[in-house]
Amino acid sequence: MTDVDVAVIGGGPGGLAAAIVASNAGLRVAILEERATLGGQIYKRMGKGFHVDAQDARMGSDYNKGAKLIAAAESSGANIMTDCTVISVDSHTIMYSLAGEHVKEMSAAKVIVSAGAADRAVSFPGWTLPGVITAGGAQSLAKSQRISFGSRVVFAGSGPLALAFPAQLAHLGINVISLLEAGPAPRAGDLWKVAKAYRGNLHLLRDAAKYRAQIFKHRIDVNYRRIVVRAEGHERVERVIHAAVDSDWNPIPGTEKSIEADALCLGYGFVPSIETLRLFGCEFTVNEDLGGPCVVIDEECRTTAPDVWAVGDGAGVEGVYVAMSQGRIAALSAIHELRPNGTEGITVREINEGIARERKKITQKRALVGATKRMYKFGEGAYRLATPDTIICRCESVTLDNIDLAMQFGADTNSIKAMTRAGMGLCQGRNCQRQIVHRIHENAGIPVDQIALSTPRFPLRPVTLGSVADASVESDKFFTPVEEAQS
């Protein structure tokens, strides 16, 4: 049993920011990160064994920002545990496995969950064809491994990502031929609102201008109010069929167009990774503009579960800067609860001032998001693109027709899961469950926020049977092995 004051689950920007503050204040801190390196998706590192010069311009500004954040975490004294898979949680106890070894337990007085987010899956005919890739997967290939995933790439999506990522791909030498933005083109009024939200956001506005310039420089064809309705091809994607959409992203009949392409990159936003928070028993709400299911947190990022905080995109997708501010707020809040009179590293006054400072930063970032809401509001029509024979659960090859048939015997996620195996595959429903929830909403008329997700279960991540089913593994919290009966 390893005891810490604060356990930080997730080594992305929010988790690292939290760990730095808590550790520098003199608390015992552990960072549990499932990847081999720190940084999360936006600050993703090259794999182990690669050496990158600290300020190599070819890696981009995000890589160098991440290097500074990681260096600060490493020098803070926090116990950094990479290749660490969190298997289960219960109150103040965390079950984890290091590099596939036998599971261990860690007790923590406070837990900060910074689990990040996953690409929002949008199912349409042909979305499982080779050559169709999510923005997260494309980022790993292009930014971290310098692998081009196509010679004629179409990017389809919406939001700031649809502006930034095609520009980044083009800068890396990938031939992006078309950008399909599901939202509307900016108006003068939108630009005026954005300009008024400049306080604290000048760096973001400069980045946006830079990305726009890259799109023009590389002559990427930009199309607004267009969504992919299907991908066609024999052994991989060969054509992308797209159509005009209304304000809710419903395709308009008779507006289809075709683009010859060998790769389709999808960036329709992200969904918070909430599995750990669900096992903690936290309350949730639904906000599609923040990714869908979002944990309920207060102004100091506390969840409704005792001694558990949630920060970053795992609490609601708001970007890297909000994630880091939330991480610092959660750490300061935890410090104050553990050390009401402060510590040698930080006083109560500094705690309160720090929280106020980070809240102001978050308010400024949210003001910019509010200014872009008309352009980037998510449309539920994205969940209506599938046809009866479209695969919804690609792990178990379950089609929309299978889902509709199962729904006749129970319009809830657990019943559908039991009858079709949708959600029982390797991703454990991370790709298909939101699609199923919206299908229940459409067919049964149940509000989305009243449709429960399938029951969260141990293990949170795939784990070898030998790492848990061994006579040497004991746990008062999770399980106790039973000796074989004597014959």
Order of alpha helices (4+ residues) and beta strands (2+ residues): beta-alpha-beta-alpha-beta-beta-beta-beta-beta-beta-alpha-beta-alpha-beta-alpha-alpha-beta-beta-beta-beta-beta-beta-alpha-beta-beta-beta-alpha-alpha-alpha-beta-beta-alpha-alpha-alpha-alpha
